[in-house]
């Protein structure tokens, strides 16, 4: 299950993944969300993997994401930064594999974090806790 919310004032796309993640479907959804928000040039993306339990096709997911970004790059600029919040060891390793596979193919700065404060700081957002920060932002634009 994936949900996405775009917060215009912060130029932030917040993606929350819970229970199960299929990389192919997430890649397709990311493409839809980028088109929906018309991909602002300096947008930041926070992918919250704290509630993730299972993952399908993690290796193919990186390739699919890179291919999707290449297709969209002509019309929609890549995000400036992408933070993957993955506190559990097994999810952290998968996120790190994704980061290393994707980072050489486009200009988005990508990093993986175990805690909220570091992920938010990387994105230049003044907060310590993702849940509190998102709650303060309000409703935003739901993209799902």
DOGUKOL-681399 format. One line per field, with one value per residue: residue number from 1; residue in three letters; x, y, z of N, C-alpha, C, O, CB in turn. Coordinates in nm, 3 decimals. Atoms other than C-alpha are relative to their C-alpha. Glycine has a CB too. Layout:
! residues N
num	c(NUM; ...)
residu	c(ALA; ...)
nX	c(X; ...)
nY	c(Y; ...)
nZ	c(Z; ...)
caX	c(X; ...)
caY	c(Y; ...)
caZ	c(Z; ...)
cX	c(X; ...)
cY	c(Y; ...)
cZ	c(Z; ...)
oX	c(X; ...)
oY	c(Y; ...)
oZ	c(Z; ...)
cbX	c(X; ...)
cbY	c(Y; ...)
cbZ	c(Z; ...)
! end
This chain:
! residues 144
num	c(1; 2; 3; 4; 5; 6; 7; 8; 9; 10; 11; 12; 13; 14; 15; 16; 17; 18; 19; 20; 21; 22; 23; 24; 25; 26; 27; 28; 29; 30; 31; 32; 33; 34; 35; 36; 37; 38; 39; 40; 41; 42; 43; 44; 45; 46; 47; 48; 49; 50; 51; 52; 53; 54; 55; 56; 57; 58; 59; 60; 61; 62; 63; 64; 65; 66; 67; 68; 69; 70; 71; 72; 73; 74; 75; 76; 77; 78; 79; 80; 81; 82; 83; 84; 85; 86; 87; 88; 89; 90; 91; 92; 93; 94; 95; 96; 97; 98; 99; 100; 101; 102; 103; 104; 105; 106; 107; 108; 109; 110; 111; 112; 113; 114; 115; 116; 117; 118; 119; 120; 121; 122; 123; 124; 125; 126; 127; 128; 129; 130; 131; 132; 133; 134; 135; 136; 137; 138; 139; 140; 141; 142; 143; 144)
residu	c(UNK; UNK; UNK; UNK; UNK; UNK; UNK; UNK; UNK; UNK; UNK; UNK; UNK; UNK; UNK; UNK; UNK; UNK; UNK; UNK; UNK; UNK; UNK; UNK; UNK; UNK; UNK; UNK; UNK; UNK; UNK; UNK; UNK; UNK; UNK; UNK; UNK; UNK; UNK; UNK; UNK; UNK; UNK; UNK; UNK; UNK; UNK; UNK; UNK; UNK; UNK; UNK; UNK; UNK; UNK; UNK; UNK; UNK; UNK; UNK; UNK; UNK; UNK; UNK; UNK; UNK; UNK; UNK; UNK; UNK; UNK; UNK; UNK; UNK; UNK; UNK; UNK; UNK; UNK; UNK; UNK; UNK; UNK; UNK; UNK; UNK; UNK; UNK; UNK; UNK; UNK; UNK; UNK; UNK; UNK; UNK; UNK; UNK; UNK; UNK; UNK; UNK; UNK; UNK; UNK; UNK; UNK; UNK; UNK; UNK; UNK; UNK; UNK; UNK; UNK; UNK; UNK; UNK; UNK; UNK; UNK; UNK; UNK; UNK; UNK; UNK; UNK; UNK; UNK; UNK; UNK; UNK; UNK; UNK; UNK; UNK; UNK; UNK; UNK; UNK; UNK; UNK; UNK; UNK)
nX	c(0.085; -0.075; 0.076; -0.087; 0.057; -0.091; 0.015; -0.046; -0.082; -0.132; -0.047; -0.033; 0.083; -0.015; 0.051; 0.001; 0.018; 0.032; 0.033; -0.065; -0.043; -0.039; -0.076; 0.051; 0.119; -0.042; -0.063; 0.108; 0.070; -0.087; 0.014; 0.130; -0.003; -0.084; 0.081; 0.110; -0.045; -0.076; -0.141; -0.076; -0.144; -0.077; 0.076; -0.068; 0.083; -0.026; 0.066; 0.006; 0.006; 0.004; 0.105; -0.014; -0.023; -0.049; -0.037; -0.013; -0.091; -0.077; -0.106; 0.064; 0.057; -0.096; -0.009; 0.127; 0.002; -0.093; 0.061; 0.110; -0.056; -0.053; 0.113; 0.064; -0.098; 0.013; 0.112; 0.010; -0.133; -0.007; 0.000; -0.134; -0.046; 0.087; -0.039; 0.067; -0.001; 0.008; -0.066; -0.023; -0.122; 0.022; 0.051; -0.114; -0.087; 0.068; -0.002; -0.139; -0.019; 0.071; -0.076; -0.122; 0.036; 0.064; -0.067; -0.089; 0.075; 0.061; -0.063; 0.061; -0.080; 0.074; -0.065; 0.083; -0.013; 0.063; 0.087; 0.077; -0.068; -0.103; 0.067; 0.057; -0.112; -0.052; 0.092; 0.005; 0.128; -0.026; 0.081; -0.068; 0.086; 0.075; 0.144; 0.035; -0.021; 0.107; 0.125; -0.001; 0.016; 0.141; 0.049; -0.077; 0.071; -0.010; -0.025; 0.037)
nY	c(-0.118; -0.125; -0.125; -0.114; -0.132; -0.107; -0.123; -0.103; -0.103; 0.057; 0.066; 0.133; 0.116; 0.096; 0.130; 0.093; 0.139; 0.082; 0.141; 0.071; -0.087; 0.060; -0.109; -0.036; -0.084; -0.127; -0.078; -0.055; -0.102; -0.118; -0.069; -0.068; -0.111; -0.106; -0.068; -0.068; -0.124; -0.072; 0.011; -0.122; 0.023; 0.021; 0.077; 0.100; 0.118; 0.082; 0.130; 0.052; 0.146; 0.050; 0.101; 0.100; 0.135; 0.089; -0.067; 0.083; -0.039; -0.119; -0.029; -0.057; -0.130; -0.106; -0.014; -0.059; -0.139; -0.072; -0.009; -0.095; -0.135; -0.037; -0.034; -0.124; -0.107; -0.099; -0.090; -0.029; 0.009; 0.089; -0.065; -0.042; 0.094; 0.111; 0.064; 0.125; 0.023; 0.146; 0.033; 0.142; 0.041; 0.063; -0.102; -0.091; 0.062; -0.011; -0.141; -0.031; 0.058; -0.089; -0.125; 0.020; 0.031; -0.114; -0.130; -0.031; -0.017; -0.131; -0.100; -0.005; 0.046; 0.105; 0.056; 0.088; -0.039; 0.086; -0.076; -0.112; -0.129; -0.006; -0.007; -0.134; -0.094; 0.016; -0.071; -0.141; -0.024; -0.028; 0.084; 0.117; 0.117; -0.004; -0.002; -0.133; -0.096; 0.016; -0.044; -0.146; -0.050; 0.001; 0.100; 0.011; 0.050; 0.146; 0.039; 0.138)
nZ	c(0.000; 0.009; 0.007; 0.028; -0.024; 0.042; -0.078; 0.092; -0.066; -0.031; 0.122; -0.053; 0.029; -0.109; 0.039; -0.112; 0.041; -0.117; 0.016; 0.109; 0.110; 0.127; 0.061; 0.131; -0.015; -0.060; 0.106; 0.083; -0.078; -0.009; 0.129; -0.001; -0.095; 0.056; 0.102; -0.069; -0.063; 0.101; -0.037; -0.022; 0.020; -0.123; -0.098; -0.083; -0.018; -0.119; 0.008; -0.136; 0.004; -0.137; -0.018; 0.104; -0.052; 0.106; 0.125; 0.119; 0.106; -0.036; 0.096; 0.118; -0.033; 0.029; 0.145; 0.045; -0.040; 0.087; 0.132; -0.009; -0.010; 0.132; 0.087; -0.045; -0.013; 0.107; -0.029; -0.142; -0.062; -0.116; -0.131; -0.042; -0.103; -0.035; -0.125; -0.028; -0.144; -0.013; -0.126; -0.024; 0.071; 0.130; 0.091; 0.021; 0.100; 0.129; 0.040; 0.037; 0.133; 0.092; 0.009; 0.077; 0.139; 0.066; -0.012; 0.112; 0.124; 0.009; -0.087; -0.132; -0.114; -0.068; -0.117; -0.082; -0.141; -0.101; -0.090; 0.054; -0.005; 0.104; 0.130; 0.013; 0.012; 0.136; 0.088; -0.039; -0.067; -0.142; -0.089; -0.056; 0.008; 0.125; -0.025; -0.051; 0.108; 0.098; -0.064; -0.003; 0.137; 0.039; 0.094; 0.124; 0.117; 0.007; 0.138; 0.026)
caX	c(0.000; 0.138; 0.002; 0.143; 0.079; 0.230; 0.283; 0.312; 0.452; 0.739; 0.773; 0.767; 0.631; 0.572; 0.530; 0.429; 0.469; 0.304; 0.261; 0.377; 0.568; 0.581; 0.853; 0.699; 0.366; 0.539; 0.746; 0.434; 0.264; 0.566; 0.543; 0.173; 0.240; 0.520; 0.288; 0.004; 0.212; 0.384; 0.720; 0.841; 1.213; 1.338; 1.095; 1.209; 1.082; 1.055; 0.978; 0.870; 0.944; 0.891; 0.576; 0.704; 0.690; 0.752; 0.903; 0.863; 1.139; 1.377; 1.652; 1.421; 1.270; 1.587; 1.611; 1.243; 1.282; 1.585; 1.404; 1.097; 1.310; 1.483; 1.147; 1.014; 1.337; 1.264; 0.937; 0.968; 1.288; 1.406; 1.363; 1.650; 1.668; 1.520; 1.537; 1.451; 1.354; 1.423; 1.493; 1.464; 1.789; 1.643; 1.457; 1.765; 1.973; 1.713; 1.693; 2.073; 2.076; 1.815; 2.018; 2.338; 2.164; 1.981; 2.222; 2.453; 2.173; 2.023; 2.101; 1.873; 2.068; 1.962; 2.036; 1.902; 1.836; 1.755; 1.594; 1.348; 1.564; 1.848; 1.612; 1.435; 1.766; 1.893; 1.584; 1.638; 1.317; 1.314; 1.175; 1.278; 0.981; 0.819; 0.472; 0.463; 0.599; 0.343; 0.061; 0.162; 0.166; -0.203; -0.386; -0.171; -0.268; -0.344; -0.218; -0.367)
caY	c(0.000; 0.339; 0.684; 1.014; 1.371; 1.680; 1.985; 2.282; 2.535; 2.300; 2.162; 1.817; 1.489; 1.256; 0.889; 0.643; 0.271; 0.025; -0.350; -0.459; -0.293; -0.409; -0.203; -0.218; -0.077; 0.186; 0.297; 0.340; 0.532; 0.763; 0.844; 0.927; 1.145; 1.336; 1.413; 1.506; 1.766; 1.879; 1.797; 2.127; 2.165; 2.182; 1.940; 1.709; 1.357; 1.169; 0.797; 0.660; 0.287; 0.254; 0.040; -0.177; -0.552; -0.723; -0.629; -0.784; -0.766; -0.524; -0.557; -0.495; -0.200; 0.005; -0.062; 0.023; 0.347; 0.452; 0.373; 0.567; 0.869; 0.865; 0.867; 1.152; 1.356; 1.527; 1.676; 1.666; 1.751; 1.502; 1.581; 1.769; 1.529; 1.192; 1.065; 0.704; 0.655; 0.290; 0.217; -0.163; -0.339; -0.548; -0.251; -0.029; -0.275; -0.285; 0.094; 0.117; -0.120; 0.101; 0.415; 0.273; 0.143; 0.467; 0.743; 0.715; 0.758; 1.096; 1.412; 1.359; 1.343; 1.017; 0.899; 0.639; 0.714; 0.514; 0.801; 1.080; 1.374; 1.287; 1.231; 1.561; 1.747; 1.606; 1.754; 2.087; 2.054; 2.198; 1.907; 1.606; 1.370; 1.284; 1.215; 1.543; 1.735; 1.592; 1.656; 2.021; 2.059; 1.980; 1.801; 1.880; 1.747; 1.374; 1.205; 0.859)
caZ	c(0.000; -0.100; -0.032; -0.150; -0.045; -0.203; 0.019; -0.213; 0.037; 0.126; -0.229; -0.065; -0.197; 0.099; 0.008; 0.278; 0.211; 0.445; 0.476; 0.130; -0.153; -0.512; -0.678; -1.025; -0.906; -0.688; -0.987; -1.198; -0.917; -0.875; -1.247; -1.207; -0.902; -1.077; -1.367; -1.130; -0.946; -1.269; -1.106; -0.962; -1.031; -0.672; -0.513; -0.237; -0.180; 0.149; 0.117; 0.455; 0.480; 0.856; 0.819; 0.534; 0.599; 0.264; -0.072; -0.418; -0.678; -0.501; -0.763; -1.059; -0.877; -0.908; -1.281; -1.332; -1.137; -1.344; -1.669; -1.555; -1.460; -1.799; -1.980; -1.767; -1.763; -2.094; -1.969; -1.591; -1.400; -1.137; -0.768; -0.609; -0.312; -0.222; 0.136; 0.212; 0.577; 0.660; 1.027; 1.019; 0.914; 0.630; 0.479; 0.524; 0.321; 0.040; 0.039; 0.022; -0.279; -0.446; -0.368; -0.513; -0.826; -0.897; -0.796; -1.098; -1.350; -1.263; -1.070; -0.769; -0.442; -0.275; 0.077; 0.320; 0.686; 0.997; 1.188; 1.121; 1.223; 0.985; 0.690; 0.752; 0.797; 0.465; 0.298; 0.475; 0.674; 1.027; 1.227; 1.434; 1.387; 1.051; 1.192; 1.388; 1.089; 0.845; 1.093; 1.123; 0.743; 0.720; 0.444; 0.142; -0.199; -0.184; -0.500; -0.464)
cX	c(0.089; -0.096; 0.100; -0.077; 0.104; -0.034; 0.067; 0.094; 0.141; 0.063; 0.043; -0.102; 0.029; -0.069; 0.011; -0.031; -0.029; -0.034; 0.081; 0.033; 0.036; 0.066; -0.055; -0.122; 0.036; 0.064; -0.104; -0.074; 0.084; -0.010; -0.131; 0.003; 0.083; -0.078; -0.111; 0.044; 0.083; 0.145; 0.073; 0.150; 0.074; -0.072; 0.090; -0.097; 0.044; -0.081; 0.012; -0.023; -0.013; -0.100; 0.007; 0.033; 0.059; 0.024; 0.007; 0.102; 0.085; 0.108; -0.059; -0.055; 0.094; 0.010; -0.124; -0.006; 0.090; -0.061; -0.115; 0.052; 0.055; -0.112; -0.060; 0.094; -0.013; -0.109; -0.004; 0.137; -0.002; -0.008; 0.141; 0.057; -0.107; 0.055; -0.084; 0.014; -0.026; 0.070; 0.030; 0.116; -0.025; -0.052; 0.111; 0.093; -0.063; 0.001; 0.139; 0.032; -0.066; 0.080; 0.122; -0.029; -0.047; 0.086; 0.090; -0.073; -0.075; 0.050; -0.059; 0.099; -0.085; 0.079; -0.102; 0.027; -0.074; -0.092; -0.057; 0.081; 0.105; -0.061; -0.055; 0.110; 0.060; -0.085; -0.010; -0.129; 0.022; -0.089; 0.084; -0.077; -0.089; -0.150; -0.047; 0.009; -0.114; -0.133; -0.011; -0.025; -0.145; -0.029; 0.088; -0.088; 0.020; 0.009; -0.042; -0.150)
cY	c(0.124; 0.117; 0.113; 0.128; 0.102; 0.125; 0.112; 0.101; -0.049; -0.066; -0.143; -0.103; -0.103; -0.129; -0.092; -0.140; -0.083; -0.142; -0.067; 0.098; -0.085; 0.111; 0.043; 0.092; 0.134; 0.090; 0.064; 0.111; 0.127; 0.080; 0.077; 0.122; 0.116; 0.079; 0.081; 0.133; 0.085; 0.019; 0.132; -0.029; -0.033; -0.084; -0.099; -0.114; -0.073; -0.129; -0.065; -0.151; -0.062; -0.112; -0.112; -0.136; -0.093; 0.079; -0.104; 0.061; 0.123; 0.036; 0.064; 0.139; 0.115; 0.026; 0.068; 0.149; 0.084; 0.017; 0.100; 0.143; 0.047; 0.042; 0.135; 0.121; 0.108; 0.102; 0.046; -0.013; -0.095; 0.081; 0.044; -0.097; -0.106; -0.066; -0.125; -0.027; -0.147; -0.045; -0.148; -0.050; -0.058; 0.100; 0.101; -0.055; 0.009; 0.143; 0.042; -0.057; 0.088; 0.129; -0.017; -0.031; 0.124; 0.125; 0.037; 0.035; 0.133; 0.089; 0.009; -0.049; -0.100; -0.044; -0.080; 0.031; -0.098; 0.079; 0.125; 0.128; 0.013; 0.011; 0.140; 0.105; -0.005; 0.077; 0.149; 0.038; 0.011; -0.080; -0.118; -0.129; 0.011; 0.010; 0.137; 0.104; -0.006; 0.047; 0.152; 0.058; 0.003; -0.103; -0.016; -0.049; -0.150; -0.041; -0.143; -0.017)
cZ	c(0.000; 0.002; -0.026; 0.024; -0.042; 0.081; -0.078; 0.066; 0.031; -0.122; 0.032; -0.044; 0.109; -0.040; 0.121; -0.054; 0.124; -0.043; -0.110; -0.112; -0.120; -0.080; -0.135; 0.013; 0.064; -0.105; -0.090; 0.074; 0.014; -0.130; -0.005; 0.092; -0.054; -0.104; 0.066; 0.059; -0.096; 0.042; 0.017; 0.005; 0.130; 0.104; 0.074; 0.021; 0.126; -0.015; 0.137; -0.006; 0.139; 0.020; -0.102; 0.060; -0.105; -0.127; -0.111; -0.095; 0.033; -0.101; -0.125; 0.026; -0.030; -0.149; -0.054; 0.035; -0.090; -0.139; -0.001; 0.005; -0.134; -0.095; 0.037; -0.003; -0.106; 0.030; 0.145; 0.066; 0.119; 0.129; 0.035; 0.102; 0.025; 0.125; 0.019; 0.149; 0.025; 0.127; 0.023; -0.087; -0.140; -0.103; -0.031; -0.108; -0.140; -0.051; -0.045; -0.139; -0.105; -0.021; -0.090; -0.146; -0.074; -0.007; -0.118; -0.128; -0.011; 0.112; 0.140; 0.106; 0.077; 0.122; 0.081; 0.146; 0.090; 0.092; -0.067; -0.012; -0.110; -0.140; -0.025; -0.017; -0.140; -0.100; 0.032; 0.068; 0.150; 0.094; 0.046; -0.024; -0.125; 0.026; 0.050; -0.111; -0.102; 0.056; 0.000; -0.140; -0.045; -0.106; -0.123; -0.113; -0.008; -0.147; -0.030; -0.014)
oX	c(0.180; -0.202; 0.216; -0.195; 0.222; -0.149; 0.189; 0.198; 0.236; 0.177; 0.148; -0.222; 0.142; -0.190; 0.119; -0.134; 0.042; -0.081; 0.172; -0.044; 0.119; 0.001; -0.055; -0.133; -0.024; 0.041; -0.092; -0.108; 0.030; -0.018; -0.134; -0.049; 0.046; -0.071; -0.139; -0.028; 0.134; 0.211; 0.157; 0.193; 0.157; -0.041; 0.193; -0.219; 0.163; -0.204; 0.122; -0.132; 0.010; -0.078; -0.084; 0.118; 0.145; -0.037; 0.064; 0.105; 0.081; 0.135; -0.007; -0.062; 0.049; 0.011; -0.115; -0.054; 0.052; -0.054; -0.130; -0.002; 0.040; -0.098; -0.097; 0.048; 0.020; -0.096; -0.047; 0.197; -0.105; 0.017; 0.238; 0.177; -0.226; 0.167; -0.207; 0.124; -0.138; 0.187; 0.127; 0.126; 0.046; -0.017; 0.120; 0.138; 0.006; 0.022; 0.152; 0.100; -0.008; 0.097; 0.147; 0.049; -0.018; 0.072; 0.113; -0.010; -0.120; 0.120; -0.003; 0.159; -0.197; 0.201; -0.222; 0.142; -0.176; -0.181; -0.002; 0.084; 0.116; -0.010; -0.039; 0.094; 0.093; -0.033; -0.080; -0.171; 0.085; -0.185; 0.189; -0.018; -0.158; -0.217; -0.148; -0.077; -0.168; -0.214; -0.118; -0.083; -0.180; 0.042; 0.109; -0.210; 0.129; -0.066; -0.009; -0.198)
oY	c(0.135; 0.113; 0.104; 0.140; 0.091; 0.168; 0.124; 0.134; 0.030; -0.111; -0.189; -0.085; -0.150; -0.132; -0.108; -0.161; -0.073; -0.165; -0.145; 0.188; -0.175; 0.208; 0.162; 0.192; 0.236; 0.211; 0.182; 0.214; 0.237; 0.203; 0.192; 0.228; 0.232; 0.202; 0.193; 0.232; 0.190; 0.114; 0.166; -0.131; -0.124; -0.076; -0.143; -0.094; -0.100; -0.125; -0.097; -0.197; -0.182; -0.199; -0.194; -0.147; -0.175; 0.184; -0.211; 0.183; 0.220; 0.154; 0.165; 0.222; 0.218; 0.141; 0.157; 0.229; 0.193; 0.126; 0.178; 0.231; 0.164; 0.141; 0.213; 0.235; 0.224; 0.219; 0.158; -0.120; -0.110; 0.201; -0.014; -0.127; -0.079; -0.119; -0.121; -0.047; -0.196; -0.086; -0.181; -0.010; -0.022; 0.092; 0.150; 0.019; 0.044; 0.166; 0.120; 0.009; 0.117; 0.173; 0.065; 0.009; 0.141; 0.203; 0.156; 0.071; 0.167; 0.043; 0.081; -0.156; -0.069; -0.061; -0.059; 0.050; -0.156; 0.021; 0.178; 0.192; 0.119; 0.085; 0.195; 0.198; 0.099; 0.136; 0.223; 0.154; -0.076; -0.026; -0.150; -0.237; 0.111; 0.093; 0.189; 0.191; 0.097; 0.106; 0.208; 0.166; 0.080; -0.203; -0.129; -0.056; -0.197; 0.009; -0.195; -0.128)
oZ	c(0.082; -0.061; 0.014; -0.010; -0.007; 0.086; -0.082; 0.009; 0.029; -0.117; -0.013; -0.025; 0.122; -0.061; 0.178; -0.119; 0.224; -0.154; -0.080; -0.142; -0.111; -0.119; -0.166; -0.059; 0.030; -0.105; -0.125; 0.015; 0.006; -0.126; -0.049; 0.057; -0.037; -0.107; 0.024; 0.050; -0.056; 0.000; -0.067; 0.058; 0.132; 0.223; 0.024; 0.020; 0.145; -0.018; 0.183; -0.041; 0.156; 0.104; -0.111; 0.148; -0.074; -0.150; -0.093; -0.113; -0.042; -0.120; -0.173; -0.065; -0.080; -0.192; -0.139; -0.044; -0.132; -0.196; -0.096; -0.061; -0.169; -0.167; -0.050; 0.000; -0.081; -0.007; 0.173; 0.060; 0.185; 0.130; -0.014; 0.099; 0.017; 0.124; 0.007; 0.199; 0.005; 0.121; 0.091; -0.203; -0.234; -0.221; -0.144; -0.195; -0.236; -0.170; -0.139; -0.219; -0.209; -0.135; -0.178; -0.234; -0.193; -0.102; -0.142; -0.228; -0.121; 0.203; 0.223; 0.091; 0.118; 0.116; 0.069; 0.186; 0.053; 0.155; -0.163; -0.117; -0.172; -0.224; -0.134; -0.096; -0.197; -0.195; -0.037; 0.062; 0.210; 0.150; -0.012; -0.028; -0.143; -0.036; 0.002; -0.123; -0.141; -0.015; -0.025; -0.153; -0.135; -0.118; -0.167; -0.100; -0.042; -0.230; -0.136; -0.036)
cbX	c(-0.097; 0.087; -0.083; 0.055; -0.043; -0.011; 0.064; -0.118; -0.068; -0.012; 0.117; 0.009; 0.027; -0.060; 0.078; -0.104; 0.127; -0.116; -0.147; -0.090; 0.120; -0.124; 0.142; -0.037; -0.106; 0.098; 0.093; -0.098; -0.035; 0.147; 0.007; -0.111; 0.056; 0.129; -0.060; -0.057; 0.081; -0.064; 0.070; -0.045; 0.063; 0.034; -0.115; 0.048; 0.007; -0.037; 0.063; -0.113; 0.123; -0.031; -0.135; 0.108; -0.130; -0.099; 0.136; -0.137; -0.077; 0.063; 0.077; -0.110; -0.038; 0.138; 0.020; -0.119; 0.043; 0.135; -0.051; -0.086; 0.110; 0.080; -0.107; -0.053; 0.139; -0.029; -0.129; -0.102; 0.048; 0.129; -0.057; -0.005; 0.033; -0.012; -0.016; 0.059; -0.107; 0.062; -0.082; -0.128; 0.072; -0.098; -0.123; 0.078; 0.028; -0.143; -0.048; 0.098; -0.058; -0.141; 0.044; 0.081; -0.108; -0.127; 0.080; 0.091; -0.097; -0.154; -0.009; -0.129; 0.044; -0.029; 0.064; 0.028; -0.054; 0.107; 0.076; -0.120; 0.066; 0.090; -0.113; -0.087; 0.108; 0.006; -0.136; 0.021; -0.102; -0.018; -0.130; 0.023; -0.087; 0.029; -0.038; 0.091; 0.135; -0.010; -0.009; 0.134; 0.080; -0.042; -0.137; 0.120; 0.050; -0.123; 0.146; 0.052)
cbY	c(0.000; 0.002; 0.025; -0.005; 0.019; 0.028; -0.015; 0.072; 0.043; -0.102; 0.080; 0.004; -0.058; 0.056; -0.058; 0.042; -0.055; 0.062; -0.016; -0.115; 0.088; -0.063; -0.041; -0.125; -0.071; -0.025; -0.088; -0.111; -0.054; -0.042; -0.101; -0.096; -0.046; -0.059; -0.102; -0.089; -0.032; 0.134; -0.080; 0.069; 0.121; 0.133; -0.075; 0.060; -0.093; 0.076; -0.091; 0.070; -0.054; 0.111; 0.065; 0.042; -0.058; -0.115; 0.075; -0.017; 0.026; -0.020; -0.128; -0.090; 0.004; -0.037; -0.138; -0.074; 0.015; -0.075; -0.137; -0.029; 0.004; -0.117; -0.109; -0.018; -0.057; -0.070; -0.068; -0.093; 0.140; -0.084; -0.096; 0.141; 0.075; -0.103; 0.097; -0.119; 0.089; -0.069; 0.049; -0.082; -0.102; -0.115; 0.072; 0.021; -0.148; -0.051; 0.089; -0.057; -0.144; 0.033; 0.047; -0.113; -0.107; 0.033; 0.002; -0.116; -0.110; -0.011; 0.132; -0.083; 0.120; -0.122; 0.111; -0.151; 0.142; -0.071; 0.040; 0.025; 0.018; -0.123; -0.104; 0.034; -0.030; -0.149; -0.063; 0.086; -0.112; 0.148; -0.049; 0.019; -0.013; -0.124; -0.107; 0.039; -0.025; -0.146; -0.053; 0.052; -0.085; 0.136; 0.033; -0.093; 0.070; -0.069; 0.017; -0.090)
cbZ	c(0.123; -0.128; 0.132; -0.144; 0.150; -0.153; 0.144; -0.060; 0.130; 0.115; -0.064; 0.153; -0.144; 0.133; -0.123; 0.110; -0.076; 0.079; -0.030; -0.053; 0.042; -0.077; -0.016; -0.080; 0.084; 0.116; -0.083; -0.041; 0.140; 0.027; -0.116; 0.045; 0.134; -0.063; -0.099; 0.109; 0.124; -0.029; -0.101; 0.130; -0.064; 0.061; -0.069; 0.136; -0.125; 0.133; -0.113; 0.083; -0.070; 0.095; -0.006; -0.101; 0.052; -0.026; 0.013; -0.072; -0.124; 0.133; -0.036; -0.049; 0.145; 0.056; -0.066; 0.061; 0.148; -0.009; -0.045; 0.123; 0.107; -0.062; 0.008; 0.139; -0.004; -0.133; -0.034; 0.068; 0.045; -0.003; 0.110; 0.059; 0.130; -0.118; 0.122; -0.085; 0.072; -0.123; 0.112; -0.030; 0.081; 0.013; 0.062; 0.132; 0.036; 0.011; 0.115; 0.105; -0.006; 0.054; 0.141; 0.061; -0.004; 0.070; 0.124; -0.025; -0.013; 0.005; -0.064; 0.004; 0.092; -0.094; 0.087; -0.032; 0.021; 0.082; 0.126; 0.086; 0.137; 0.008; -0.008; 0.121; 0.106; -0.038; 0.007; -0.120; -0.032; 0.027; -0.071; 0.148; 0.128; -0.083; 0.101; 0.118; -0.070; -0.046; 0.144; 0.056; -0.095; -0.049; -0.042; 0.018; -0.130; 0.069; -0.031; 0.109)
! end
